[in-house]
């Protein structure tokens, strides 16, 4: 009987350990997904709602063009977050 209880205790701990690892993996996956969505939304705003592409075609470096449209990007993100 004691052996059975020990075995059950070990199995329960193993299940909880596995669940804890899976929960950490799921959390990491959700963080990565959220980051990818954020990047996709920002890329869409850059290309469709600012003059970012025009700046690039006029010879601006990417970092300069991003800096030039940062305020517009932030404004749009704020507007969209209210909806």
N, C-alpha and C positions, 0 to 999 in steps of 0.2 A: 504493500500500500504506500509506504513512504517513497519507494522507487517510482511509482506511478505519479505521485504528487510532484516529485523532483522533475520528472520528465515533462509533465504538464507545465510546470513553472518555466522550464527551459524553452519549451515550444512557444509559450506566451511571450517570453522575452524576445525570442527570435522573430516572432510575428511583429511585435512592436518595433523592433530594430529595423526590420524590412520596411514597415510602414513609415518610419521616420525618415529613412533614406529616400523613399519614393516621394514623400512630402517635400523634402528639400529639392529634389529634382524637379518636381512640379512647380515649386515656387520660382526656381531659376528659369524654367521654361516660360512662365508667365511674365517674368521680368524681361526676358529677351523678346518676347512677343510684343510687349508694350513698347519697348525701345524701337523695334522695327516699325511698328505702326506710327510712332512719333516721327521717325525719319521719313517715312512715306508721305505723311501729311505735310511736313515741312517742304519736301521736294515738290509736292503738288502746288503748294502756295508759291514757292519760288518761281515755278514755271508758268503758272496760270494766272497769278494775281499780282505779280510784281514785274518790273522791267529787268529782272535778273538775266534772262537769256539775251536780251538786247545788249546789256552791259558786256556780257561775255563775247558776243559777236563783234563788239566794238573794241575788243582787245584787252579788256580788263582781266586781271587775274581772278581766279575763283574766290580767293579770300577777300579781295577788295570788293568784288561784286556782292558777296554775302554780307559784308559789313555795310554796304550801301543800302541794302534792302532789309536790314535787321529790324528797324523800327516798324516798317510796314508789315513784316512777318509777325512781329509781336502783337501788333494791333489786330491783325486778322485772327490770330490764335485766341486773343482775348474775346473778340466778337463771337467766334464760333463756340467758345467754351460757355458762353452765356445762354446759348440756344438749347 
